[in-house]
């Protein structure tokens, strides 16, 4: 596999929206990368290479699934699951899954939220890799690791397209023994 575009080029394809959603924030808009077919394809190729290179403690044949965090995580987790012929597990907000679920409450900057996964989507002992488009503070990713572990999964790795490296998300995952990998880093928030 040879990704057609390097990571520096992909980083340039991520939009920057100043003062969104509030003054002082630079929103990293991944939809500009997704809207370009070559950029999206190269991103998936780089993610596959990361899975193979960065998860050397897991035999590639023992990755049982990718857990995509709602909603942009679904895009990348589904593509990885397809490419590596494994499961894609949807981690969703309340009220979105029709079968019996497990849930976890977690704290946001201004309140709480909840994540759900179908009880029967996560086999006991399955090696699951968390996938999302971006990691910032890490609250949702840490809650996802907790939820999947409560479901019986082994969760040692998480994979992100973008990391806001000055925010505590990567460290928060390390604190719960999840090795976080990302393709593109941006300072600030």
Kinemage of the C-alpha trace (Angstrom):
@kinemage 1
@onewidth
@group {chain A} dominant
@subgroup {mainchain}
@vectorlist {calphas} color= white
{ca unk a 1} P 0.000 0.000 0.000
{ca unk a 2} L 1.295 3.421 -0.915
{ca unk a 3} L -0.729 6.418 0.279
{ca unk a 4} L -0.984 8.844 -2.610
{ca unk a 5} L -0.551 11.962 -0.472
{ca unk a 6} L 1.810 12.595 2.422
{ca unk a 7} L 0.640 13.706 5.866
{ca unk a 8} L 1.820 17.295 5.342
{ca unk a 9} L -0.430 17.568 2.297
{ca unk a 10} L -3.365 16.053 4.200
{ca unk a 11} L -2.806 18.521 7.036
{ca unk a 12} L -3.118 21.360 4.519
{ca unk a 13} L -6.450 19.899 3.376
{ca unk a 14} L -8.000 20.264 6.847
{ca unk a 15} L -9.964 23.504 7.026
{ca unk a 16} L -9.467 26.045 9.797
{ca unk a 17} L -12.506 28.050 10.857
{ca unk a 18} L -11.552 30.850 13.282
{ca unk a 19} L -13.856 31.761 16.160
{ca unk a 20} L -16.098 28.705 15.780
{ca unk a 21} L -18.039 27.665 17.785
{ca unk a 22} L -16.939 30.560 19.979
{ca unk a 23} L -14.360 33.363 19.902
{ca unk a 24} L -10.777 32.197 20.355
{ca unk a 25} L -11.378 28.688 19.035
{ca unk a 26} L -10.007 27.517 15.681
{ca unk a 27} L -12.318 24.731 14.509
{ca unk a 28} L -10.515 22.024 12.518
{ca unk a 29} L -12.927 21.148 9.704
{ca unk a 30} L -12.243 17.640 8.441
{ca unk a 31} L -15.078 17.820 5.906
{ca unk a 32} L -12.735 19.622 3.508
{ca unk a 33} L -10.455 16.574 3.572
{ca unk a 34} L -13.410 14.204 3.159
{ca unk a 35} L -14.737 16.156 0.174
{ca unk a 36} L -11.573 15.422 -1.806
{ca unk a 37} L -11.503 11.774 -2.916
{ca unk a 38} L -7.718 11.503 -3.161
{ca unk a 39} L -7.286 13.040 0.306
{ca unk a 40} L -9.871 10.753 1.861
{ca unk a 41} L -8.342 7.670 0.225
{ca unk a 42} L -4.837 8.662 1.359
{ca unk a 43} L -6.128 9.254 4.895
{ca unk a 44} L -7.562 5.738 5.028
{ca unk a 45} L -4.290 4.315 3.654
{ca unk a 46} L -2.315 6.150 6.343
{ca unk a 47} L -4.728 4.947 9.036
{ca unk a 48} L -4.337 1.346 7.874
{ca unk a 49} L -0.552 1.741 7.978
{ca unk a 50} L -0.859 3.170 11.494
{ca unk a 51} L -2.963 0.252 12.652
{ca unk a 52} L -0.406 -2.198 11.352
{ca unk a 53} L 2.662 -0.273 12.590
{ca unk a 54} L 1.400 1.119 15.895
{ca unk a 55} L -0.463 -1.900 17.192
{ca unk a 56} L 2.439 -4.323 16.937
{ca unk a 57} L 1.427 -5.822 20.286
{ca unk a 58} L -1.737 -7.050 18.543
{ca unk a 59} L -1.380 -9.438 15.648
{ca unk a 60} L -3.169 -7.738 12.716
{ca unk a 61} L -5.294 -10.875 12.392
{ca unk a 62} L -6.451 -10.410 16.002
{ca unk a 63} L -8.068 -7.024 15.555
{ca unk a 64} L -11.702 -7.899 16.055
{ca unk a 65} L -13.195 -4.513 15.320
{ca unk a 66} L -13.064 -0.755 15.167
{ca unk a 67} L -15.375 1.246 17.420
{ca unk a 68} L -16.431 4.451 15.689
{ca unk a 69} L -17.513 7.296 17.936
{ca unk a 70} L -20.599 9.176 16.733
{ca unk a 71} L -20.594 10.624 14.204
{ca unk a 72} L -17.459 11.313 12.182
{ca unk a 73} L -15.712 8.377 13.820
{ca unk a 74} L -18.167 6.156 11.923
{ca unk a 75} L -16.663 7.272 8.615
{ca unk a 76} L -13.137 6.224 9.490
{ca unk a 77} L -14.007 3.122 11.543
{ca unk a 78} L -16.194 1.783 8.734
{ca unk a 79} L -13.452 2.289 6.139
{ca unk a 80} L -10.876 0.596 8.390
{ca unk a 81} L -13.226 -2.304 9.138
{ca unk a 82} L -13.811 -2.770 5.425
{ca unk a 83} L -10.102 -2.608 4.543
{ca unk a 84} L -9.095 -5.027 7.329
{ca unk a 85} L -12.156 -7.270 7.001
{ca unk a 86} L -13.361 -6.881 10.564
{ca unk a 87} L -16.282 -5.464 12.539
{ca unk a 88} L -17.363 -1.852 12.852
{ca unk a 89} L -19.019 -1.085 16.178
{ca unk a 90} L -21.150 2.039 16.521
{ca unk a 91} L -20.735 4.003 19.760
{ca unk a 92} L -23.751 6.281 19.879
{ca unk a 93} L -25.521 8.961 21.837
{ca unk a 94} L -28.733 8.051 23.762
{ca unk a 95} L -31.819 6.917 21.877
{ca unk a 96} L -30.067 5.874 18.664
{ca unk a 97} L -29.680 2.103 19.087
{ca unk a 98} L -32.748 -0.186 18.916
{ca unk a 99} L -31.477 -3.335 20.661
{ca unk a 100} L -30.459 -3.660 24.338
{ca unk a 101} L -27.445 -1.490 25.109
{ca unk a 102} L -24.762 -0.874 27.661
{ca unk a 103} L -24.186 2.759 28.549
{ca unk a 104} L -21.735 5.006 30.329
{ca unk a 105} L -22.180 8.529 31.665
{ca unk a 106} L -19.321 10.965 31.257
{ca unk a 107} L -18.551 14.552 32.088
{ca unk a 108} L -18.418 17.341 29.554
{ca unk a 109} L -17.068 20.828 30.076
{ca unk a 110} L -20.566 22.029 31.012
{ca unk a 111} L -22.561 19.005 32.090
{ca unk a 112} L -22.782 15.293 31.361
{ca unk a 113} L -23.603 13.062 28.432
{ca unk a 114} L -23.990 9.373 27.777
{ca unk a 115} L -22.713 6.841 25.242
{ca unk a 116} L -24.283 3.531 24.250
{ca unk a 117} L -23.255 0.361 22.437
{ca unk a 118} L -25.363 -2.686 21.589
{ca unk a 119} L -24.698 -5.375 24.198
{ca unk a 120} L -24.282 -8.091 21.581
{ca unk a 121} L -21.958 -6.150 19.244
{ca unk a 122} L -18.893 -6.603 21.463
{ca unk a 123} L -17.768 -10.210 21.955
{ca unk a 124} L -16.103 -10.900 25.286
{ca unk a 125} L -12.317 -10.622 24.914
{ca unk a 126} L -12.496 -8.913 21.512
{ca unk a 127} L -9.581 -6.630 20.591
{ca unk a 128} L -11.265 -3.347 19.681
{ca unk a 129} L -9.582 -0.156 18.478
{ca unk a 130} L -11.367 3.144 19.138
{ca unk a 131} L -11.557 5.450 16.099
{ca unk a 132} L -12.586 9.081 15.802
{ca unk a 133} L -11.793 11.999 13.562
{ca unk a 134} L -10.355 14.229 16.286
{ca unk a 135} L -9.213 14.100 19.891
{ca unk a 136} L -9.227 17.227 22.044
{ca unk a 137} L -9.951 16.845 25.767
{ca unk a 138} L -10.411 13.069 25.559
{ca unk a 139} L -13.643 12.821 27.543
{ca unk a 140} L -15.593 10.982 24.876
{ca unk a 141} L -12.700 8.677 23.979
{ca unk a 142} L -12.044 7.771 27.632
{ca unk a 143} L -15.764 7.082 28.128
{ca unk a 144} L -15.736 4.906 25.003
{ca unk a 145} L -12.822 2.865 26.370
{ca unk a 146} L -14.688 2.426 29.657
{ca unk a 147} L -17.889 1.395 27.869
{ca unk a 148} L -16.168 -1.141 25.617
{ca unk a 149} L -14.198 -2.597 28.533
{ca unk a 150} L -17.416 -2.955 30.532
{ca unk a 151} L -18.803 -4.848 27.540
{ca unk a 152} L -15.855 -7.252 27.829
{ca unk a 153} L -13.548 -5.925 25.116
{ca unk a 154} L -9.804 -5.456 25.273
{ca unk a 155} L -9.163 -1.796 24.449
{ca unk a 156} L -5.499 -0.902 24.270
{ca unk a 157} L -5.431 1.417 21.239
{ca unk a 158} L -7.228 4.422 19.822
{ca unk a 159} L -6.700 6.010 16.438
{ca unk a 160} L -7.483 9.584 15.399
{ca unk a 161} L -7.007 11.502 12.196
{ca unk a 162} L -6.358 14.749 14.119
{ca unk a 163} L -5.065 15.468 17.625
{ca unk a 164} L -5.216 18.897 19.221
{ca unk a 165} L -1.890 18.325 20.905
{ca unk a 166} L -2.045 21.143 23.456
{ca unk a 167} L -5.248 19.763 24.951
{ca unk a 168} L -5.223 16.844 27.427
{ca unk a 169} L -6.894 14.139 25.309
{ca unk a 170} L -3.826 12.068 24.483
{ca unk a 171} L -2.689 12.125 28.120
{ca unk a 172} L -6.204 11.278 29.335
{ca unk a 173} L -6.170 8.123 27.229
{ca unk a 174} L -2.688 7.217 28.460
{ca unk a 175} L -4.020 7.552 32.015
{ca unk a 176} L -6.511 4.749 31.287
{ca unk a 177} L -3.887 2.585 29.516
{ca unk a 178} L -4.972 3.319 25.955
{ca unk a 179} L -2.216 4.007 23.440
{ca unk a 180} L -3.463 6.857 21.266
{ca unk a 181} L -2.171 7.323 17.746
{ca unk a 182} L -2.923 10.205 15.381
{ca unk a 183} L -1.965 11.187 11.861
{ca unk a 184} L -2.062 14.973 12.088
{ca unk a 185} L -1.358 17.225 15.054
{ca unk a 186} L -2.428 20.819 15.550
{ca unk a 187} L -1.440 23.038 18.452
{ca unk a 188} L -3.984 25.326 20.067
{ca unk a 189} L -7.658 24.615 20.402
